[in-house]
Amino acid sequence: MPSTSELIIYGKVLHVGFRDKIENLGRILDINGIIYNHKDGTVRILANFDSERKKKLFKEFIKELEDVDKLIKIERIEERELNTYIEFPEGINRISADDLIKLNKKLDEGVKYIKFIFDSLEGLNVKIDKQTEILEKMNTKLDKLNAKIDTQTEALNEIKEILKRIEQKIDRE
């Protein structure tokens, strides 16, 4: 018989799209339950597991989310057996208690990440501009070097021509 467990996820799991990823995992693994943000900053999952293997697999996939999404940082997952069975609708469903203040915090968090991205891009643009400058200088030097090589090649061809005439003169005499 399936049992209901509570998983408490600690770390950077709020305002990073974590609950959406958990909903998708629940659908893939055919796990029923609910997920919500708790006021202590954790994310809580109440879910039914028909086997310990599936629960273990679910927790492993949760831990791997931080490898897939660099915004997510999982410190630990605490598990509590509820010693009861709660019948949930199909899949893992999000309970949303977001009020206007929480939505504004999420928007502010999103703006913070957008600024971080633009700042990173600005730094990359500066580096690219410097590299472009270096490449242009190298191209100028290569052009000068190629001109010298062309001049030397012309000189060598003239020397070959002179040697050829000298050989011909020697052969005639």
Phi, psi and chi 1 to 4 in degrees:
 res  aa     phi    psi   chi1   chi2   chi3   chi4
   1 MET       -  137.5  169.7  121.1 -165.5      -
   2 PRO   -63.4  150.9  -14.5   23.7      -      -
   3 SER  -122.0  156.3   64.3      -      -      -
   4 THR  -103.0  130.5  -57.6      -      -      -
   5 SER  -124.5  155.5  -64.1      -      -      -
   6 GLU  -110.5  127.1  177.9 -177.5   34.3      -
   7 LEU  -109.2  128.3  -58.3  177.3      -      -
   8 ILE  -112.1  118.4  -55.4  168.2      -      -
   9 ILE  -102.6  120.1  -42.9  -61.6      -      -
  10 TYR  -103.1  147.6  -66.5   86.2      -      -
  11 GLY   130.6 -157.3      -      -      -      -
  12 LYS   -90.5   87.1  176.4   70.9  173.7  144.1
  13 VAL  -127.9    0.1  -69.8      -      -      -
  14 LEU  -100.5  142.4  -61.6 -179.8      -      -
  15 HIS    64.9   29.0  -46.4  -59.5      -      -
  16 VAL  -130.3   11.4  -67.9      -      -      -
  17 GLY    80.3   18.9      -      -      -      -
  18 PHE   -65.2  -46.1 -177.2   74.2      -      -
  19 ARG   -61.5  -36.8  -69.8 -179.8  -63.0  167.3
  20 ASP   -61.7  -42.1 -177.9   59.0      -      -
  21 LYS   -65.4  -36.8  -70.7 -179.0  176.1   15.4
  22 ILE   -67.2  -39.8  -62.6  -60.9      -      -
  23 GLU   -58.3  -43.5  -73.4  175.3  -30.2      -
  24 ASN   -64.3  -42.7  -69.1  -26.6      -      -
  25 LEU   -60.3  -42.7  -82.3  175.4      -      -
  26 GLY   -59.4  -41.9      -      -      -      -
  27 ARG   -64.3  -45.2  -97.0 -168.6  -61.5  -75.8
  28 ILE   -62.7  -42.1  -69.1  167.0      -      -
  29 LEU   -91.5    2.4  -65.2  173.0      -      -
  30 ASP    57.8   51.2 -165.4   28.7      -      -
  31 ILE  -111.2  133.9  -63.3  171.8      -      -
  32 ASN  -104.3  141.0  -61.2  -30.1      -      -
  33 GLY   170.5 -166.3      -      -      -      -
  34 ILE  -131.9  155.7   58.0  171.6      -      -
  35 ILE  -135.9  141.3 -177.0  169.0      -      -
  36 TYR  -155.6  157.0   60.0   96.1      -      -
  37 ASN   -82.6  130.8  -69.0  -19.6      -      -
  38 HIS   -96.4  153.9 -165.8  -90.7      -      -
  39 LYS   -64.7  -17.4   62.3 -175.5  173.4 -174.4
  40 ASP   -84.1    3.7   65.7    1.8      -      -
  41 GLY    93.5    1.0      -      -      -      -
  42 THR   -94.2  167.6   61.4      -      -      -
  43 VAL  -110.4  133.3  167.8      -      -      -
  44 ARG  -111.7  138.9  -52.4  -78.8  174.2  108.8
  45 ILE  -125.7  124.2  -56.2  167.5      -      -
  46 LEU  -106.4  121.3  -63.1  175.7      -      -
  47 ALA  -146.3  152.8      -      -      -      -
  48 ASN   -95.6  133.9  -66.6  -28.8      -      -
  49 PHE  -125.4  127.0  -62.4   98.2      -      -
  50 ASP   -87.8   -1.9   48.8   13.5      -      -
  51 SER  -158.9  152.4   72.0      -      -      -
  52 GLU   -64.4  -34.2  -77.0  -61.5  -46.5      -
  53 ARG   -60.6  -44.0 -176.5  172.0  179.5  -97.1
  54 LYS   -67.1  -38.4 -169.5  178.5  -87.8 -168.6
  55 LYS   -64.2  -44.1 -175.1 -170.3  -43.9  179.9
  56 LYS   -62.2  -44.0 -178.0 -179.2  177.1 -171.2
  57 LEU   -62.5  -43.7 -175.9   62.8      -      -
  58 PHE   -59.1  -45.9 -175.6   59.5      -      -
  59 LYS   -65.0  -37.8  -73.5  168.8   42.1  178.1
  60 GLU   -64.2  -43.4  -74.1  175.1   11.2      -
  61 PHE   -63.5  -38.3  -81.6  135.4      -      -
  62 ILE   -60.9  -45.8  -69.6  172.0      -      -
  63 LYS   -62.0  -35.2  -72.8  177.5 -171.8  173.3
  64 GLU   -73.7  -12.2  -74.0 -174.0   19.0      -
  65 LEU   -60.1  -31.9  -74.0  175.6      -      -
  66 GLU   -71.4  -20.0   66.8 -178.0  -13.3      -
  67 ASP   -76.7  -29.9  -64.7  -25.5      -      -
  68 VAL   -85.0  -35.9  175.8      -      -      -
  69 ASP  -125.6  110.9 -171.9  -32.9      -      -
  70 LYS   -69.0  -11.6  -60.2  -57.5  176.4 -161.6
  71 LEU   -78.9  -22.6  -62.5  178.1      -      -
  72 ILE   -90.2  130.5  -64.2  171.5      -      -
  73 LYS  -131.7  113.9  -60.9  -70.8  176.9 -136.9
  74 ILE  -102.1  119.1  -63.1  171.5      -      -
  75 GLU   -81.7  -46.7  -68.0  170.8    9.7      -
  76 ARG  -165.6  162.3   74.0 -178.9 -169.2  -82.2
  77 ILE  -122.6  120.4  -60.5  174.1      -      -
  78 GLU   -99.7  142.8 -140.5  172.7   81.7      -
  79 GLU  -125.2  136.3  178.1 -174.2  -27.1      -
  80 ARG  -130.0  128.3  -78.8 -165.3  -97.7  173.7
  81 GLU   -82.3  130.8 -163.1   66.4   40.7      -
  82 LEU   -89.7   -6.8  -62.7 -176.1      -      -
  83 ASN    53.4   35.4  -64.1  -36.8      -      -
  84 THR  -156.8  173.9 -171.8      -      -      -
  85 TYR  -126.5  125.8  176.1   76.0      -      -
  86 ILE  -111.6  127.7  -58.4  170.3      -      -
  87 GLU   -85.6  114.9 -166.8  167.6  -26.0      -
  88 PHE  -102.8  157.7  -65.0  111.0      -      -
  89 PRO   -63.3  166.6  -12.6   20.8      -      -
  90 GLU   -62.8  137.1 -160.0  170.1  -59.9      -
  91 GLY    84.4  177.3      -      -      -      -
  92 ILE   -97.6  123.9  -67.4 -173.4      -      -
  93 ASN  -114.4  141.3  -62.1  -76.5      -      -
  94 ARG   -82.9  132.9 -174.8 -177.5  -38.5 -163.5
  95 ILE   -98.1  120.9  -64.8  177.9      -      -
  96 SER  -109.4  118.5 -172.7      -      -      -
  97 ALA  -114.0   24.3      -      -      -      -
  98 ASP   -70.2  119.6  -65.1  -21.8      -      -
  99 ASP   -99.6 -176.0   58.2   10.2      -      -
 100 LEU   -60.3  -39.4 -167.1   55.1      -      -
 101 ILE   -64.0  -44.6  -67.7  170.9      -      -
 102 LYS   -65.1  -39.9  -74.9 -175.2 -178.0  177.7
 103 LEU   -62.1  -40.8  -72.8  173.5      -      -
 104 ASN   -63.9  -38.9  -76.0  -28.0      -      -
 105 LYS   -61.7  -41.1  -76.4 -177.9 -178.7  179.8
 106 LYS   -64.4  -41.3  -72.3 -179.1  179.4 -174.5
 107 LEU   -63.2  -42.7  -72.5  171.4      -      -
 108 ASP   -61.2  -41.2  -70.4  -16.4      -      -
 109 GLU   -62.8  -41.2 -168.4   77.7   13.7      -
 110 GLY   -63.5  -41.8      -      -      -      -
 111 VAL   -61.9  -40.3  167.1      -      -      -
 112 LYS   -58.5  -44.1 -177.1  173.9   80.9  174.2
 113 TYR   -68.4  -38.1  -73.2  117.8      -      -
 114 ILE   -63.4  -43.6  -70.2  169.6      -      -
 115 LYS   -60.8  -42.8  -75.3 -179.5  179.7  178.3
 116 PHE   -58.9  -43.6  173.0   75.4      -      -
 117 ILE   -63.2  -46.5  -69.6  167.6      -      -
 118 PHE   -65.6  -38.3  -81.6  112.7      -      -
 119 ASP   -62.9  -41.2  -71.6  -14.1      -      -
 120 SER   -63.8  -42.5  -63.3      -      -      -
 121 LEU   -64.0  -38.1  -71.3  175.0      -      -
 122 GLU   -61.5  -44.0 -173.8   64.1   34.3      -
 123 GLY   -61.0  -41.1      -      -      -      -
 124 LEU   -65.5  -39.8  -73.7  174.3      -      -
 125 ASN   -61.6  -40.1  -76.9  -23.7      -      -
 126 VAL   -62.1  -44.9  168.6      -      -      -
 127 LYS   -63.5  -42.0  -72.3  179.8 -178.8  179.5
 128 ILE   -63.8  -41.0  -71.2  170.7      -      -
 129 ASP   -61.4  -42.2  -70.8  -14.7      -      -
 130 LYS   -64.1  -42.7  -74.1 -179.3 -178.4  177.7
 131 GLN   -65.6  -37.9  -72.1  178.4  -16.1      -
 132 THR   -62.7  -42.0  -58.9      -      -      -
 133 GLU   -60.0  -46.2 -131.2  177.4  -88.9      -
 134 ILE   -61.9  -44.1  -69.2  168.3      -      -
 135 LEU   -63.4  -38.9  -72.8  172.2      -      -
 136 GLU   -64.1  -40.9  -73.7  171.5   -7.3      -
 137 LYS   -63.4  -41.4  -73.5  178.7 -176.8  176.8
 138 MET   -64.7  -39.8  -71.4  175.2   72.0      -
 139 ASN   -62.6  -40.5  -83.9  -22.6      -      -
 140 THR   -61.9  -45.8  -58.4      -      -      -
 141 LYS   -62.6  -41.2  -72.4 -179.5 -179.3 -179.2
 142 LEU   -64.8  -39.2  -78.8  172.8      -      -
 143 ASP   -60.3  -43.8  -71.4  -16.5      -      -
 144 LYS   -63.8  -43.0  -71.5  178.4 -177.4  176.9
 145 LEU   -63.2  -42.9 -173.3   60.2      -      -
 146 ASN   -62.7  -38.0  -79.7  -25.7      -      -
 147 ALA   -63.6  -42.5      -      -      -      -
 148 LYS   -62.7  -43.1  -75.0 -178.1 -178.9  179.1
 149 ILE   -62.6  -41.9  -70.8  171.7      -      -
 150 ASP   -60.4  -43.4  -70.9  -15.3      -      -
 151 THR   -62.7  -44.1  -57.0      -      -      -
 152 GLN   -65.7  -37.8  -70.8  175.8  -10.7      -
 153 THR   -63.5  -43.0  -58.4      -      -      -
 154 GLU   -61.4  -43.1  -74.1  175.3   24.2      -
 155 ALA   -63.1  -42.7      -      -      -      -
 156 LEU   -63.5  -40.4  -77.6  173.3      -      -
 157 ASN   -64.0  -38.3  -74.3  -23.0      -      -
 158 GLU   -65.0  -42.7  -73.6  177.3   23.9      -
 159 ILE   -62.4  -42.1  -68.2  171.1      -      -
 160 LYS   -60.3  -41.5  -77.2 -178.8 -175.3  176.7
 161 GLU   -64.1  -43.4 -161.7   57.6   41.4      -
 162 ILE   -64.2  -44.4  -67.8  170.1      -      -
 163 LEU   -62.4  -37.7  -74.6  173.3      -      -
 164 LYS   -62.9  -43.4 -167.4  176.1 -177.9 -178.3
 165 ARG   -66.1  -38.6  -79.5 -171.0 -116.2  139.0
 166 ILE   -64.7  -43.0  -68.9  173.4      -      -
 167 GLU   -60.7  -41.8  -78.8  179.3    2.7      -
 168 GLN   -64.7  -38.8  -72.6  172.9   -9.7      -
 169 LYS   -66.0  -41.2 -149.5  175.3 -162.8 -176.5
 170 ILE   -66.1  -41.2  -69.3  173.9      -      -
 171 ASP   -63.3  -34.1  -75.9  -14.7      -      -
 172 ARG   -74.5  -29.4  -82.7 -172.1 -111.3  141.1
 173 GLU   -85.8      -  -66.1  178.0   -0.8      -
